[in-house]
Amino acid sequence: MNLLTAWRKAQVNGRGTRLTSNVQAQWEKPPDGWVHINVDAALFEDTRSIGLGSVARDAAGQFIKARSSRWEGLMIPREAEAMGLKEALSWAQASNFRRCIFEIDSQILAVACKGRCGRSYFDTLVLECITLFQHFDDVLVVFVRRSANLAAHLLAKAASSLSGSREWH
């Protein structure tokens, strides 16, 4: 019920304004023909696992589907965020979404998706994301404040009680 309440609240506030830094403070509808996917990750140190959450909405701001999953193993935050984006890209591809805006609350990841290469585990995950981009007609990865990413954040946190993944349509 808390997730549903938070999602409804995000819908009511969905006409947010853009800040001068071009970072969204509230959720905004995507352009016509695009799917808007919010993605987030949560760390559960006590169980040595991470939670991933994704919410897809259409150009009218209407709910399409959502996903919450739990992964065993502890990661640092930027790796967990990159894993979340990689899983959301695979999920969107399997859903046959062609034009997607992925909103994440990790600025490091958003910048890295523009082509930064390195040798860390994080960089390997980013390269996997960049490889997945080619399966779409158009992809944007945008950094947003957590307040604009609340539904995905709550789904990621809710994954602590899951043993795998769960999807809502």
C-alpha positions in Angstrom: 0.0 0.0 0.0 2.9 2.4 0.7 4.3 1.8 -2.8 0.9 2.5 -4.3 0.4 5.6 -2.2 3.9 6.9 -3.2 3.3 6.1 -6.9 -0.1 8.0 -6.8 1.7 11.0 -5.1 4.3 11.0 -7.8 1.6 11.1 -10.4 -0.1 14.1 -8.8 3.2 15.9 -8.7 4.2 14.8 -12.1 4.3 18.2 -13.7 7.5 19.3 -12.0 9.7 22.1 -13.2 13.2 21.9 -14.5 16.0 23.4 -12.5 18.6 25.7 -14.2 21.1 22.9 -14.0 18.7 20.8 -16.1 18.3 18.3 -13.3 14.7 17.3 -12.6 13.4 17.7 -9.1 10.0 16.1 -9.8 8.9 13.4 -12.2 7.9 14.7 -15.7 6.0 13.0 -18.6 8.1 11.9 -21.5 7.5 13.1 -25.1 5.0 11.4 -27.3 6.2 8.0 -28.5 8.6 7.6 -25.6 8.5 5.3 -22.5 9.8 6.8 -19.3 11.6 4.4 -17.0 12.7 5.4 -13.5 15.4 3.1 -12.1 17.0 2.9 -8.6 19.0 0.5 -6.4 19.1 0.0 -2.7 21.8 -1.7 -0.6 21.0 -4.2 2.2 24.2 -4.7 4.1 22.6 -6.9 6.8 21.6 -9.5 4.2 24.5 -8.7 1.8 22.1 -8.1 -1.1 20.8 -5.3 -3.3 17.4 -4.3 -4.4 16.5 -2.9 -7.8 13.4 -1.1 -8.8 12.1 0.1 -12.2 8.8 1.8 -13.2 7.7 2.4 -16.8 5.2 5.0 -17.8 3.9 6.2 -21.2 3.8 9.6 -22.7 0.6 10.4 -20.9 2.3 9.6 -17.6 0.2 6.4 -17.2 1.6 3.4 -15.5 2.7 0.6 -17.9 4.6 -1.8 -15.6 7.0 -2.0 -12.7 9.6 -4.4 -11.5 11.3 -5.1 -8.2 14.1 -7.6 -7.7 16.7 -8.6 -5.2 20.2 -9.7 -6.0 22.5 -11.6 -3.6 25.9 -10.0 -3.0 27.0 -6.6 -1.7 28.1 -3.9 -4.1 29.2 -0.3 -3.6 26.4 2.2 -4.5 27.6 3.1 -8.0 27.9 -0.6 -9.0 24.4 -1.3 -7.6 23.0 1.7 -9.6 24.8 0.5 -12.8 23.4 -3.0 -12.2 20.0 -1.5 -11.9 20.3 0.3 -15.2 21.6 -2.8 -16.9 18.7 -4.8 -15.7 16.2 -2.1 -16.6 17.6 -1.9 -20.1 17.2 -5.7 -20.5 13.7 -5.5 -19.1 12.8 -2.6 -21.5 14.3 -4.5 -24.4 12.3 -7.7 -23.5 9.2 -5.4 -23.3 9.8 -4.2 -26.9 10.1 -0.6 -25.8 11.9 1.2 -28.7 12.4 4.8 -27.4 13.2 5.2 -23.7 14.2 7.8 -21.2 15.9 6.1 -18.3 16.0 8.3 -15.2 18.5 7.6 -12.5 19.6 9.4 -9.3 23.3 8.6 -9.8 25.1 11.5 -11.6 28.3 9.4 -11.8 26.4 6.7 -13.8 24.6 9.2 -16.0 28.0 10.8 -17.0 29.7 7.4 -17.4 26.9 6.3 -19.9 28.2 8.9 -22.3 31.2 6.7 -23.1 33.6 6.7 -20.2 35.8 3.6 -20.2 37.8 2.1 -17.4 38.8 -1.2 -15.9 36.7 -1.4 -12.7 33.6 -3.6 -12.2 31.5 -0.4 -12.4 33.1 0.4 -15.8 32.3 -3.1 -17.0 28.7 -2.7 -16.0 28.5 0.7 -17.8 30.0 -0.9 -21.0 27.3 -3.6 -20.8 24.7 -0.8 -20.6 26.2 1.0 -23.6 26.1 -2.2 -25.5 22.4 -2.6 -24.7 21.7 0.9 -26.0 22.0 -0.4 -29.6 18.9 -2.5 -29.1 16.7 0.6 -29.0 15.8 3.2 -31.6 16.5 6.0 -29.1 17.8 6.0 -25.5 18.4 8.8 -23.1 19.9 8.3 -19.6 19.1 11.3 -17.4 20.2 12.2 -13.9 17.3 13.3 -11.7 17.1 14.1 -8.0 15.8 11.3 -5.7 12.5 13.3 -5.3 11.8 12.7 -9.0 12.7 9.0 -8.7 10.7 8.1 -5.6 8.6 5.3 -7.1 11.7 3.4 -8.3 13.5 4.1 -5.0 10.6 2.6 -3.0 10.5 -0.5 -5.3 14.2 -1.0 -4.8 13.8 -0.8 -1.0 10.8 -3.1 -1.1 13.0 -5.8 -2.8 14.5 -6.6 0.6 11.5 -8.9 1.3 11.7 -10.7 -2.1 13.7 -13.8 -2.9 13.9 -13.0 -6.6 11.9 -10.6 -8.8 8.3 -9.4 -9.0 6.6 -7.6 -11.8 3.4 -5.6 -11.9 1.4 -4.7 -15.1 
